[in-house]
């Protein structure tokens, strides 16, 4: 084992709120709620606070106001008359603030019956005595609410209690992920409020020891149908900032940006990826990807199939051949998450292009993908078995056969479906981000009777046998069983055992205390230990724990030697490529 000189976090994000489409709540919440809960409004609110309101407490004027408020409160508490006046004013202010918030809640679609018709009756009675006013000005409403929250702690707690009840109610709206979405929203607002990615990077860097390296993963969300980005905040603008970060001499040896690969951009933007195919070889022509990889030393490629495409999309195949030939790593999203395609399910997504299901009497048809909701059907793109269509030569042959572009068949030297080709993608370097998800790890631990889930234990050198041996009968329906019933931990681990360059990182799931026993157990398997990478999924994971918290837990649970393996030795091997060689740290 190599001597540890640093750490490498293999999975981090620093894109800002401007790089995220505004309507991520689409398909979670009905119209017009997803417009009201626009991400741009959330991010704008955090920016307002951190740019202006949050700085007030450091100004002399704020301290004078704070002192004045203290004098008023302390004087009122020292006399009976003062206490009575303060109590009555507090009640009066509370009632008005309560109905202001009541009206705000009504604006986002809650009917009065939900909160109680009696409240309207009480309001009418109090209004007849001028005890409740109908404040038209939004600024007056904000001022009264803030004044109440500052001056009256007991009333503040009551208001927060009401808001928590409303928040709890959101948990029973259509879709169990509603509350999780709101937490992600607030989390993006909290860290993506920066206008420059370099500022977010500094927030990340300062939670780690000196000389820690970070794989920086951009996101291209312009095709997910969740609204348009503002001008100047597109994907190429995001990448331009990463180029600046990589060129900064202070950071250049410690940041390893990847390039996002979306097949729709590859097709629609001619100057993004250009290549020449000759003799099973891909040569990059002048294009953005060549600039990022060759000129600016970006370290690999990032894909996010949940945005609406398969990883074996034929438009990606030339790029994957280039990556395989040059040992460039690919980081792929592999967890059931909340960032996904928000459009309508297309007809060609009803059945899997290459896997089959048994319909009786040795008859087979394309595997039915029956999910209808976005949150469900996008997992068909994320499913780890899809990557066998790249790694396995026989399945890749089918992908190449069905390609519409004849250059794809030329690239892989395809002749017919029965002729095996040495030109393939079996050495493709892929990392399954999030290792399938902590829910799939728990699923693995809970399944005790299903034969396929036992094979990672009974055959620790191989895991699940995906394909029959040469002398065995073909089983075309086996993929259906694996697709539907086997946990993703077992599938990914089996691919890591069987393919030389398949890795997985523990990003996001590292926050969960429940995964650490299985992680430690997995590291005892020598063939898995060399393929597991440390990562956190900053800043997406922040609603659970801070970076320094998770790092401290890993030191405690794994120890120095094992953390050295997954956070330094393995990442250095993963990030090595034939173009630029080893990383410098």
C-alpha positions in Angstrom: 0.0 0.0 0.0 1.3 3.4 -0.9 2.2 6.0 1.7 -0.6 8.5 2.2 0.4 12.0 1.3 -3.1 13.4 0.7 -6.8 12.7 0.3 -8.9 12.7 -2.9 -12.6 13.3 -2.8 -13.8 11.6 -6.0 -17.3 13.1 -6.1 -18.0 16.8 -5.5 -20.2 19.5 -7.1 -19.7 23.2 -7.1 -22.1 24.4 -9.7 -24.3 27.4 -8.6 -28.0 27.8 -8.4 -27.9 29.7 -11.8 -26.8 26.4 -13.5 -29.9 24.5 -12.3 -33.3 24.8 -14.1 -35.9 26.7 -12.0 -38.7 24.1 -12.0 -37.2 21.0 -10.3 -40.5 20.7 -8.4 -42.2 19.7 -11.7 -43.8 16.2 -11.5 -43.5 16.4 -7.7 -46.0 19.1 -7.2 -49.0 20.1 -9.3 -49.1 23.3 -11.4 -48.8 26.1 -10.3 -47.1 25.0 -7.1 -43.9 24.1 -8.9 -43.8 27.7 -10.3 -44.2 29.1 -6.8 -41.5 26.8 -5.4 -39.1 27.9 -8.2 -35.5 27.2 -7.4 -34.6 30.7 -8.6 -36.8 32.1 -5.8 -35.1 29.9 -3.2 -31.6 30.8 -4.3 -32.6 34.4 -4.6 -33.8 34.4 -1.0 -30.5 32.9 0.3 -28.6 35.5 -1.8 -30.6 38.3 -0.3 -29.9 37.0 3.2 -26.2 36.4 2.7 -25.5 39.5 0.6 -27.5 42.0 2.8 -29.6 40.8 5.7 -27.0 38.4 7.0 -24.4 41.1 7.2 -26.5 43.5 9.2 -25.6 41.9 12.5 -21.9 43.0 12.0 -22.8 46.6 11.4 -22.8 49.3 14.2 -26.4 50.3 13.3 -27.5 46.7 14.0 -25.8 46.7 17.4 -27.5 50.0 18.3 -30.9 48.6 17.3 -30.1 45.5 19.3 -29.2 47.5 22.3 -32.3 49.6 22.0 -34.5 46.5 21.8 -32.8 45.1 24.8 -33.5 48.3 26.8 -37.2 48.2 25.8 -37.6 44.6 26.8 -35.7 44.8 30.1 -37.5 48.0 31.2 -40.9 46.4 30.4 -39.9 43.4 32.5 -39.1 45.4 35.6 -42.6 46.8 36.3 -46.0 45.2 36.5 -47.5 47.9 34.2 -44.7 47.3 31.7 -45.3 43.6 31.7 -49.0 44.1 31.1 -48.5 46.5 28.2 -45.8 44.2 26.7 -48.2 41.2 27.0 -51.1 43.0 25.4 -48.9 44.4 22.6 -47.5 41.0 22.0 -51.0 39.4 21.8 -52.1 42.1 19.3 -49.0 41.7 17.2 -49.2 37.9 17.3 -52.8 37.9 16.1 -52.0 40.2 13.1 -48.8 38.2 12.2 -50.8 35.0 12.5 -53.3 36.1 9.9 -50.6 37.6 7.6 -48.9 34.1 7.6 -52.4 32.6 7.1 -52.9 34.6 4.0 -49.4 33.7 2.7 -50.2 30.0 3.1 -53.5 30.5 1.2 -51.4 31.9 -1.7 -49.7 28.6 -2.3 -52.9 26.6 -2.7 -54.1 25.6 0.7 -57.9 26.1 1.1 -59.2 27.8 4.2 -61.0 24.5 5.2 -57.7 22.9 5.7 -56.8 25.5 8.4 -60.3 25.8 9.8 -63.3 28.0 8.9 -63.4 29.0 12.5 -60.3 31.1 12.0 -62.1 33.2 9.5 -65.0 33.8 11.9 -62.6 34.9 14.7 -60.8 37.2 12.2 -64.1 38.9 11.3 -65.0 39.5 14.9 -61.5 40.9 15.8 -61.6 43.0 12.6 -64.8 44.7 13.7 -63.0 46.0 16.8 -60.0 47.0 14.7 -57.8 44.5 16.5 -56.8 42.8 13.2 -55.9 45.0 10.3 -55.8 44.1 6.6 -52.3 45.2 5.7 -52.1 45.6 1.9 -48.4 46.4 1.6 -46.2 43.3 1.4 -43.3 45.3 3.0 -45.5 46.2 6.0 -46.4 42.6 6.3 -42.7 41.5 6.2 -41.8 44.2 8.8 -44.5 43.1 11.2 -43.5 39.5 10.9 -39.8 40.2 11.4 -40.5 42.5 14.4 -42.6 39.8 16.0 -40.1 37.1 15.4 -37.3 39.2 16.9 -39.2 40.5 20.0 -41.3 37.6 21.2 -39.6 34.3 21.6 -42.7 32.4 22.8 -44.7 33.7 19.8 -41.8 32.9 17.5 -41.8 29.3 18.7 -45.6 29.0 18.1 -45.2 30.4 14.5 -42.5 27.9 13.8 -44.7 25.1 15.2 -47.4 26.1 12.7 -44.9 26.1 9.8 -43.6 22.7 10.8 -47.1 21.3 10.7 -47.5 22.7 7.2 -44.2 21.2 6.3 -45.3 17.9 7.7 -48.5 18.2 5.6 -46.3 18.4 2.5 -45.1 14.9 3.3 -48.5 13.5 2.5 -49.0 15.3 -0.8 -48.8 13.1 -3.9 -45.3 11.6 -4.0 -43.5 10.5 -0.9 -40.4 12.5 -2.0 -42.0 15.9 -1.5 -40.3 16.7 1.8 -37.0 15.3 0.5 -37.3 17.7 -2.5 -37.8 20.6 -0.2 -34.8 19.7 1.8 -32.7 19.4 -1.4 -34.1 22.8 -2.5 -33.0 24.4 0.7 -29.7 22.7 0.5 -29.1 24.0 -3.1 -30.1 27.4 -1.9 -27.7 27.2 1.1 -24.6 26.3 -0.9 -25.5 27.3 -4.5 -26.2 30.9 -3.6 -22.6 31.8 -4.5 -22.4 33.5 -7.9 -19.0 31.9 -8.7 -18.1 28.2 -8.5 -14.7 29.2 -7.0 -16.5 30.4 -3.9 -18.3 27.1 -3.4 -15.0 25.3 -4.0 -13.4 27.3 -1.2 -16.3 26.3 1.1 -15.5 22.7 0.3 -11.7 22.9 0.3 -11.5 24.5 3.8 -13.2 21.5 5.4 -10.3 19.2 4.4 -6.6 18.9 5.2 -4.2 20.8 3.1 -3.4 19.3 -0.4 -6.6 17.4 -0.6 -7.7 16.8 -4.2 -11.3 17.0 -5.5 -13.0 15.5 -8.6 -15.3 18.3 -9.7 -18.4 17.1 -11.5 -20.4 19.6 -13.6 -24.1 19.1 -14.5 -25.7 19.7 -17.9 -29.4 20.0 -17.0 -30.6 22.0 -20.1 -32.4 18.9 -21.6 -34.3 17.7 -18.5 -37.4 19.9 -19.3 -37.5 21.7 -16.0 -37.4 25.2 -17.4 -34.7 27.3 -19.2 -31.6 28.7 -17.6 -30.9 32.4 -17.5 -28.7 33.8 -20.3 -25.1 33.6 -19.3 -25.7 30.6 -17.0 -25.7 27.7 -19.5 -23.6 24.6 -19.4 -20.8 26.1 -21.4 -20.7 29.1 -19.1 -20.4 26.6 -16.2 -17.5 24.9 -17.9 -15.8 28.2 -18.6 -15.7 28.8 -14.9 -14.2 25.4 -14.3 -11.5 26.1 -16.9 -10.6 29.2 -14.9 -10.5 27.2 -11.7 -8.2 24.6 -13.3 -5.9 27.3 -14.7 -5.5 28.9 -11.3 -2.0 28.0 -10.1 -3.2 27.8 -6.5 -5.8 25.1 -7.3 -4.7 23.4 -10.5 -3.0 20.4 -9.0 -5.9 19.7 -6.6 -9.0 20.1 -8.8 -9.8 17.4 -11.4 -12.8 18.6 -13.4 -14.8 16.2 -15.6 -16.7 16.9 -18.8 -20.4 16.2 -19.0 -21.6 14.0 -21.8 -25.2 14.3 -22.8 -26.0 12.6 -26.2 -28.5 15.3 -27.0 -25.8 18.0 -26.8 -23.4 15.8 -28.8 -26.0 15.7 -31.5 -27.4 19.2 -31.5 -24.2 21.2 -30.8 -21.9 20.5 -33.6 -18.8 22.1 -32.1 -19.1 20.2 -28.8 -17.8 16.9 -30.0 -16.2 16.3 -33.3 -14.1 13.3 -34.3 -12.7 11.3 -37.1 -13.1 7.5 -37.2 -10.4 5.5 -38.9 -9.4 1.9 -38.4 -11.3 1.4 -35.1 -9.7 4.6 -33.8 -11.3 7.9 -32.7 -9.4 11.0 -33.3 -10.7 14.2 -31.7 -11.1 17.2 -34.1 -11.3 20.8 -32.9 -14.2 20.9 -30.5 -15.1 21.8 -26.9 -14.3 18.3 -25.6 -10.9 18.3 -27.2 -10.2 21.7 -25.6 -11.3 20.5 -22.2 -9.4 17.2 -22.2 -6.3 18.0 -24.3 -5.7 21.7 -23.6 -7.1 22.2 -20.0 -6.3 18.7 -18.6 -9.8 17.8 -17.5 -9.7 14.3 -16.1 -12.7 12.4 -17.4 -16.4 12.3 -18.3 -19.5 12.6 -16.3 -22.9 11.1 -17.3 -26.3 11.3 -15.6 -28.7 8.9 -17.4 -31.6 9.8 -15.2 -31.8 13.0 -17.3 -33.3 10.9 -20.0 -31.0 8.6 -21.9 -29.3 5.2 -21.8 -25.5 5.0 -21.2 -25.2 2.9 -24.4 -26.9 5.6 -26.6 -25.2 5.2 -29.9 -24.4 9.0 -29.9 -22.1 8.3 -27.0 -20.3 5.3 -28.4 -17.5 7.2 -30.2 -16.8 9.1 -27.1 -16.7 5.9 -25.0 -14.3 4.3 -27.6 -12.0 7.3 -27.2 -12.2 7.1 -23.4 -11.4 3.4 -23.4 -8.5 3.8 -25.8 -7.0 6.6 -23.6 -7.9 5.1 -20.2 -10.1 8.1 -19.4 -12.5 7.5 -16.5 -16.3 7.9 -16.7 -18.3 8.8 -13.6 -22.0 7.7 -13.9 -24.9 8.5 -11.6 -26.3 5.3 -10.0 -28.8 6.0 -7.3 -32.5 6.7 -7.2 -32.5 10.4 -6.7 -34.5 13.6 -7.1 -32.7 15.1 -10.1 -34.2 13.6 -13.2 -36.0 14.1 -16.5 -39.2 16.0 -16.0 -40.8 15.5 -19.5 -43.3 12.9 -20.8 -42.2 9.3 -21.1 -41.5 8.5 -24.7 -42.9 5.4 -26.5 -39.4 3.9 -27.2 -38.9 3.9 -23.4 -41.8 1.4 -22.9 -39.5 -1.6 -23.4 -35.8 -2.2 -23.0 -33.9 -2.1 -26.3 -31.8 -5.3 -25.6 -33.1 -7.2 -22.6 -35.9 -9.7 -22.9 -38.6 -11.2 -20.7 -40.1 -14.7 -20.9 -43.8 -15.0 -21.9 -44.0 -18.8 -21.7 -43.0 -21.8 -23.8 -39.5 -20.5 -24.5 -40.9 -17.4 -26.0 -39.4 -14.0 -25.3 -40.2 -10.4 -26.0 -38.5 -7.1 -25.1 -38.5 -6.4 -21.4 -41.5 -4.3 -20.4 -40.7 -1.1 -18.5 -44.1 -0.5 -17.0 -43.3 2.5 -14.8 -45.3 5.7 -15.7 -44.2 8.3 -13.2 -41.0 10.2 -13.9 -39.6 9.4 -10.4 -39.9 5.7 -11.3 -39.3 5.3 -15.0 -36.0 7.3 -15.0 -34.5 4.5 -12.9 -34.6 2.3 -16.1 -31.9 4.6 -17.4 -29.9 4.5 -14.2 -30.1 0.7 -13.7 -26.6 -0.8 -13.4 -27.3 -3.7 -15.8 -27.4 -1.2 -18.7 -23.6 -1.0 -18.5 -23.3 -4.6 -19.5 -24.4 -3.4 -22.9 -21.1 -1.6 -23.0 -18.8 -3.9 -21.1 -19.9 -7.3 -22.5 -18.8 -7.8 -26.1 -21.9 -9.9 -27.1 -24.3 -7.3 -25.9 -22.2 -4.4 -27.3 -22.4 -6.3 -30.7 -26.2 -6.0 -30.5 -26.0 -2.3 -29.7 -23.6 -1.7 -32.6 -25.8 -3.8 -35.0 -28.9 -1.6 -34.2 -27.0 1.7 -34.6 -28.5 4.0 -37.2 -25.1 5.6 -38.0 -23.0 3.2 -40.2 -19.8 4.8 -38.8 -20.6 3.1 -35.5 -20.3 -0.3 -37.1 -17.1 0.8 -38.8 -15.7 2.0 -35.5 -16.1 -1.4 -33.9 -15.3 -3.5 -37.0 -18.8 -5.0 -37.0 -19.4 -7.7 -39.6 -22.4 -9.7 -38.3 -24.1 -10.5 -35.0 -22.3 -13.9 -34.6 -18.8 -12.8 -35.2 -16.9 -11.9 -32.0 -14.9 -8.7 -32.1 -11.7 -7.9 -30.2 -12.5 -4.2 -30.7 -14.8 -3.6 -27.8 -15.4 -1.7 -24.5 -14.6 -4.3 -21.9 -11.7 -2.2 -20.6 -13.9 0.9 -20.3 -13.1 2.7 -17.0 -16.4 3.4 -15.2 -17.3 4.4 -11.7 -20.8 3.8 -10.4 -21.4 6.9 -8.3 -23.2 6.3 -5.0 -22.6 2.5 -5.3 -26.3 2.1 -6.1 -27.7 3.9 -3.1 -27.9 3.2 0.6 -31.5 1.8 0.1 -30.0 -0.9 -2.2 -27.3 -1.7 0.4 -30.1 -2.3 3.0 -32.0 -4.3 0.4 -28.9 -6.6 0.0 -28.6 -7.1 3.8 -32.3 -7.9 4.1 -32.5 -10.5 1.3 -31.6 -13.9 2.6 -33.4 -16.4 0.4 -32.9 -15.1 -3.1 -30.2 -17.1 -4.9 -28.7 -14.3 -6.9 -28.1 -12.0 -3.9 -26.2 -14.9 -2.2 -23.7 -15.2 -5.0 -21.7 -12.1 -3.9 -21.0 -14.1 -0.7 -20.8 -17.7 -2.1 -18.6 -16.6 -5.0 -16.6 -13.6 -3.6 -14.1 -13.7 -6.6 -16.9 -13.4 -9.2 -20.3 -12.5 -7.7 -23.3 -13.0 -9.9 -22.7 -15.0 -13.1 -24.4 -12.8 -15.7 -23.9 -15.0 -18.7 -23.7 -18.8 -19.3 -20.4 -20.6 -20.1 -19.8 -21.8 -23.6 -21.1 -25.3 -22.9 -24.2 -24.0 -21.0 -27.6 -23.4 -22.5 -28.4 -19.7 -23.2 -30.7 -18.0 -20.7 -32.2 -14.9 -22.4 -34.7 -14.4 -19.6 -32.0 -14.2 -16.9 -31.6 -10.5 -17.3 -35.3 -10.0 -16.5 -34.7 -11.7 -13.2 -31.6 -9.7 -12.4 -33.3 -6.5 -13.5 -36.4 -6.9 -11.4 -35.3 -8.7 -8.3 -31.6 -8.2 -7.5 -30.3 -5.4 -5.4 -27.9 -2.9 -7.0 -25.2 -3.5 -4.5 -24.9 -7.1 -5.7 -25.0 -6.1 -9.4 -22.4 -3.4 -9.1 -20.1 -5.4 -6.9 -20.3 -8.3 -9.4 -19.3 -6.0 -12.3 -16.4 -4.6 -10.2 -15.2 -8.2 -9.7 -15.5 -9.3 -13.3 -14.3 -6.2 -15.2 -10.9 -4.8 -14.8 -11.8 -1.1 -14.8 -15.1 -0.9 -13.0 -15.2 1.1 -9.8 -17.8 2.5 -7.4 -17.7 5.4 -5.0 -19.5 5.9 -1.7 -20.6 9.4 -2.3 -23.9 10.5 -0.7 -24.4 7.1 1.0 -21.3 7.8 3.2 -23.5 10.0 5.4 -25.5 6.9 6.5 -24.2 5.2 9.6 -26.0 2.0 8.4 -23.7 1.5 5.4 -20.4 1.5 7.3 -20.5 -2.1 8.6 -21.1 -3.4 5.0 -18.5 -1.0 3.6 -15.9 -2.3 6.1 -16.9 -5.9 5.2 -16.7 -5.1 1.5 -13.1 -3.8 1.9 -12.1 -7.2 3.2 -12.6 -8.6 -0.3 -9.3 -7.9 -2.0 -10.9 -7.7 -5.4 -13.4 -5.1 -4.2 -11.1 -3.2 -2.0 -9.0 -1.9 -4.9 -12.2 -0.6 -6.7 -13.9 1.4 -4.0 -13.5 5.2 -4.0 -14.0 7.8 -1.4 -16.4 10.6 -2.3 -19.1 12.7 -0.5 -21.4 14.3 -3.1 -20.8 17.8 -1.8 -23.0 19.8 -1.5 -26.0 17.6 -2.2 -25.3 15.6 0.9 -25.1 18.6 3.2 -28.7 18.2 4.4 -27.4 15.2 6.3 -23.9 16.0 7.5 -21.0 18.3 6.9 -17.9 17.3 5.0 -15.6 17.3 8.1 -18.2 15.3 10.0 -18.2 12.5 7.3 -14.5 12.5 7.0 -14.1 12.2 10.8 -16.5 9.3 10.7 -14.6 7.5 8.0 -11.4 7.8 9.9 -13.1 6.4 13.0 -15.0 3.6 11.3 -12.4 2.5 8.7 -9.0 3.5 10.2 -6.1 5.2 8.5 -5.0 2.3 6.3 -8.4 1.6 4.7 -9.2 5.2 4.2 -5.8 5.6 2.6 -6.8 2.9 0.1 -10.1 4.3 -0.9 -9.2 8.0 -0.6 -5.8 8.1 -2.1 -4.4 4.8 -3.6 -7.5 3.8 -5.6 -8.4 7.4 -6.8 -4.9 7.9 -8.1 -5.3 4.7 -10.2 -8.8 5.7 -11.3 -7.7 9.2 -12.4 -4.6 8.0 -14.4 -5.0 8.3 -18.1 -2.8 7.7 -21.1 -2.9 11.4 -22.2 -1.6 13.2 -19.1 -0.4 10.3 -17.0 -0.6 10.3 -13.2 -2.1 13.2 -11.2 0.5 15.2 -9.3 -0.6 14.8 -5.7 
